[in-house]
Amino acid sequence: MEKNNKKTYWPHMILGFLFIGLTLGYWTIKTATSLPVQEVNQYMMKYQQADIHINDILEKKLAFDKEYIIEIKDVETMVMTDNIYSHRPQPNPVKLVHGKNHFSYVVHTKEGKVVNDANVSFLLTRPHSRNDDLMIETVPFKDGRYTTPEIEIVNAGRYTLQFRAIMGDKIGYSQIAAYLKP
C-alpha cells in the first residue's frame, strides 16, 4: 500500500480567513461605536426636522429674502488668509473675545425701513458639536436693533452665530462663522 504524504492546507486557510474577517469586523464595529456622532443644527432645528420640511423652509426663506435683509452690526472680523488657494469665496469670521460678548442684528426692508416686530431667535453653536449650544428663543428689540444679552464665551475655537427672524409666514436665516483665539 502506498502512503499518501501530501498535506492539504486549505482547511487552515479557510479558518485563517474566517478569523481575519471576524477580527476586522469586530475592530470596525468597536471603532465606529467609539466615535461620537453629532447632529447638525442648520436652520436652528434638528437635522431630521430640517430634512423633512426643507421645501417649506426654502420657500419661506426665499419669500423673506425678497423683502427683508438681516445684518449683524458692531462686530470686528478677522482677515483669514490660510485658504488663499480655494476657489470658493469665504467670508471673514467674526472675532470673539474671551468673556462677555453680545451681538446686535438689524432686520430691515429692502427700502431701508427697520423692522421692529419680528419674532427673533439666536443660537451660538460650535460647528461639530451641540454640547456648547446656547439658544436664546426671544431676542429683544432695543434702540433699533435686536441685541442678545451678554454671552460668556471661554472655550477657544470655531463658533457659528445663527439668527432667525420670523415675519408672518416668512422666515429669514443668517449664519456667520466666528472664532475665539486661544
C-alpha positions in Angstrom: 0.0 0.0 0.0 1.1 3.4 -0.8 1.2 6.0 1.8 -0.2 9.5 0.9 2.2 12.1 2.3 0.6 15.1 0.7 -0.6 17.7 3.2 -3.5 19.9 2.4 -3.6 23.4 3.9 -6.9 24.6 2.6 -8.9 23.9 5.9 -6.3 26.0 7.7 -6.6 28.8 5.2 -10.4 28.8 5.5 -10.1 29.1 9.3 -7.5 31.8 9.0 -9.6 33.9 6.6 -12.6 33.4 8.8 -10.6 34.5 11.9 -9.2 37.6 10.0 -12.8 38.5 8.8 -14.2 38.3 12.3 -11.3 40.3 13.8 -11.7 43.1 11.2 -15.5 43.1 11.7 -15.0 43.4 15.5 -12.4 46.2 15.0 -14.7 48.1 12.6 -17.7 48.0 15.0 -15.6 48.9 18.0 -14.1 51.9 16.2 -17.4 53.1 14.8 -19.2 53.0 18.2 -16.3 54.8 20.0 -16.6 57.9 17.7 -19.2 60.4 18.8 -21.9 61.3 16.3 -23.0 65.0 16.4 -26.2 66.3 14.8 -26.0 69.4 12.8 -28.4 72.2 13.7 -28.7 74.1 10.5 -31.9 76.3 10.3 -31.8 76.1 14.1 -33.6 72.8 14.3 -32.7 69.1 14.3 -31.4 67.7 11.1 -34.3 65.3 10.8 -36.9 68.1 11.0 -35.0 70.3 8.6 -34.7 67.3 6.2 -38.5 66.6 6.3 -39.5 70.2 5.9 -36.7 71.5 3.6 -39.0 72.6 0.8 -41.2 74.7 3.2 -38.1 76.2 4.8 -36.5 77.2 1.5 -39.8 78.7 0.2 -40.2 80.8 3.4 -36.6 81.8 3.3 -36.9 82.9 -0.4 -40.0 84.9 0.4 -38.2 86.6 3.4 -35.1 87.3 1.3 -37.3 89.1 -1.3 -38.5 91.7 1.2 -36.1 91.8 4.1 -32.3 91.9 4.9 -30.6 90.7 8.1 -27.3 92.4 9.0 -25.0 92.0 12.0 -23.7 95.2 13.5 -20.8 96.4 15.6 -18.6 93.3 15.2 -14.9 93.0 14.3 -14.0 90.4 11.7 -10.7 88.5 11.3 -8.9 88.5 7.9 -8.3 84.9 7.1 -5.5 84.1 4.6 -4.9 80.5 5.3 -7.1 79.3 2.4 -6.0 81.7 -0.3 -6.0 79.0 -3.0 -9.6 78.0 -2.5 -11.9 78.7 -5.4 -14.8 79.3 -3.0 -15.0 82.8 -1.5 -15.3 82.5 2.3 -16.4 85.4 4.4 -14.1 86.6 7.2 -15.3 85.2 10.6 -16.4 87.4 13.5 -13.7 87.9 16.1 -14.9 86.9 19.5 -13.3 87.9 22.8 -12.8 85.9 26.0 -15.5 86.6 28.4 -18.7 88.6 27.7 -19.9 89.1 24.1 -23.1 90.4 22.7 -24.4 90.5 19.2 -26.6 93.1 17.5 -28.7 92.5 14.4 -30.8 94.7 12.3 -33.7 93.4 10.2 -34.8 95.9 7.6 -36.8 96.0 4.4 -35.1 96.4 1.0 -36.1 100.1 1.2 -34.3 100.5 4.5 -37.2 100.6 6.9 -36.2 98.9 10.2 -38.5 96.0 11.2 -39.2 96.1 15.0 -41.9 93.4 15.3 -40.1 90.3 14.1 -40.0 87.1 16.2 -36.3 86.7 16.6 -34.1 83.8 17.9 -30.4 83.5 18.3 -28.1 80.4 18.5 -24.5 80.3 19.4 -23.1 76.9 18.4 -19.9 75.1 17.5 -19.7 73.6 14.0 -19.2 69.9 15.0 -20.7 69.7 18.5 -24.0 70.6 20.2 -22.5 70.4 23.7 -21.9 74.2 24.0 -25.0 75.4 22.2 -26.7 78.5 23.7 -30.1 79.2 22.4 -31.9 82.5 23.0 -35.6 82.0 22.0 -36.6 85.6 22.1 -34.1 88.4 21.4 -35.4 91.8 22.5 -35.7 94.8 20.2 -33.9 97.9 21.7 -32.6 101.1 20.1 -33.4 99.9 16.6 -31.6 96.6 16.9 -32.1 93.1 18.1 -29.4 92.7 20.7 -28.6 89.5 22.6 -27.9 89.6 26.3 -24.2 89.2 27.4 -22.9 85.8 26.5 -19.9 84.3 28.3 -17.5 82.6 25.9 -14.5 80.9 27.4 -13.6 77.9 25.1 -11.3 78.8 22.2 -12.1 77.7 18.7 -14.7 78.0 16.0 -18.3 79.0 16.5 -21.3 79.8 14.4 -23.7 82.6 15.0 -27.1 81.7 13.8 -30.0 84.2 13.7 -33.6 83.5 12.7 -36.3 86.2 12.1 -39.9 85.2 11.6 -42.3 87.7 9.9 -45.7 86.2 9.5 -45.2 83.2 7.2 -41.7 84.3 6.1 -38.6 83.1 7.9 -35.1 84.5 7.4 -31.8 83.0 8.5 -28.3 84.3 9.0 -25.4 82.1 9.7 -22.0 83.7 10.3 -18.7 82.0 11.3 -17.0 83.2 14.4 -13.6 82.4 16.0 -12.2 82.8 19.5 -8.4 82.7 19.6 -6.7 80.7 22.4 
